[in-house]
Amino acid sequence: MDKTLIDSKQLNEESVSQYNEIGLIFQWMQEIVEHDDLGMISSSNDLMEDLEKKYGTEHFVFTGFFGYKSRKHAGPIHLIGLLCIPCLPFVIGDLLIVRNNMQIVAISINSTTDQIEFSSSEDVAISGSSKIIEVYIYDLLYRLKNNQ
């Protein structure tokens, strides 16, 4: 699968045109996602034709990795555990432990038809180390390639 990464973190002072491209792509993507139920062509569709030619594709994929921390909420099993004195330290520990989570979001949009071809959102109970993110990117590209 051929791919080109357009990343705002790789921009420098001389990357004005690429910055404008990223702005156009995000504006177009936001319009498509917000009005997906209408089934109409976006107002930026004609501007996206130039990017289709430049990058040689009509498929644009957007990904996001968001890390956050959470704790478990008390449930019935915790209440039962509070009644058992020997279980008390385990119950309190389970409620106080901070867990690292990551939300992985991906969406693929066809710029010719302005249709969402693929979307995925997963909550993963792990921290976002670079190797874990690489595994999820590989899995995402595999699913995109095989239309899963």
N, C-alpha and C positions, 0 to 999 in steps of 0.2 A: 504494500500500500504506500503510494507516494503521499507525502504530507509536507506542508510548509507551516512553520510555527510563526504566528504573528503575535508578538509578546510586547506589552508596553514596558516591561522591565529591561528590554534590550535597546530602548530608544536613547538617543543622545541629542545634543543640541542641533545637529544637522539633519534630524529625522522628522522634519515638519510634515512631509507628504505621508510618511508612514503613520504619524500621529493622527493626521486627518482621516486616513483610511480606517484606523482602529475606531475613531469616533463615529464614522459612517456605519461601520459594521455593527457596533453596539446599538446605535440608534435604530438601524434596520431590524436587528434581532429583537429589541425591546418592542417594537411595533408589531412584529409577527407574533410574539408570545402573548402580548396583551389582547390582540384581536384575532387570535387563532380560530375562534368560533364563527367569525364572519365569513371566512372563505373568500377573501378578496385580495387583490394584488396590493402590496404596500406602496406608500408614496415614494419610497427610496428605490424601488425596483429598477428604474432606468439607471440610477447611479451605480447599482450593484453590477450592471453589465460590464462596466470597465474593469471591476475587480475580478469578475469571472474570466475575462480575457487575460488580465495580468497574471493571475495565479493558475490559469488553465483548469479551473474546476467550477462547478456550480454547487458544490457541497461545502458548507461551512459548519464546523463543529466548535462549540463553546464548552469549556470545562471550568469547573471551579472546585476547589478543595478548601473546606472551612473547618478549622479545628475549634473545639469547645470542650468545656469541662462540665460534668454533671454528677449528681449524687442520686442514689436510689430514693424513692419515696416510700414511706411506711405503708405496708400492705397487711393483709390478714395474717400472712405467715410471720411477719415481724411482731404483730400483736400477740400471737400465740407464743412466740419466742420470749417475749417480755415476761410472760407468766412463769416461765421455767428459769429459775435462778442460774443453773449452770450454763444455760444458753445465752444469758444476758450479755456477756462481753462480745460474743459473735454477732448478735443482733445489732448492738450499738456500733460495732466496727463496720458492719455491712452498710449501715446508714450513714456513717461519717466518711467513708472512703471516697475520695474524689476520683472519678473515672475520666480518662481521656477519650474523647470521641472525635470522629471526623465525618463530615457530610460531603459526599462526592456527587456533584451535579454535572450532567452532560446533556447537550441538546444539539442535534444536527438539523440544519435547515437547508432546503434546496432553494437557491437564489433565483432560479428561473421560474419556479412555480409558487414560490413563497409559502411552501408547506413544510411543516415539521415532519422530518422523516424518522427521527429517533429521539427519545428522551429517557433519561435515567436519573434517579435520585436515590442514593443509598446512605443510610446511617451506619457507620462502622464503629464498634466499640474498641478503638485502638488509637494510639497517638499517630500523628502524621509525619513519621520519619520519611526521609527521601526514598528509601528502598520500598517501603509500603506504598507510597504514592506511585512509584514506577510500576509496581505490580498491577495496581488498579488502572493505570494508563494503558498498560499492555492489554489487560482484560477488556477495557473499553474499546480499544482499536480492533481487537479480535471480534468483539460483538458487532461493531460497526461494519467491518469487512464482510461478516457472514450474515448480516441483517437479522440479528437476534434481539 
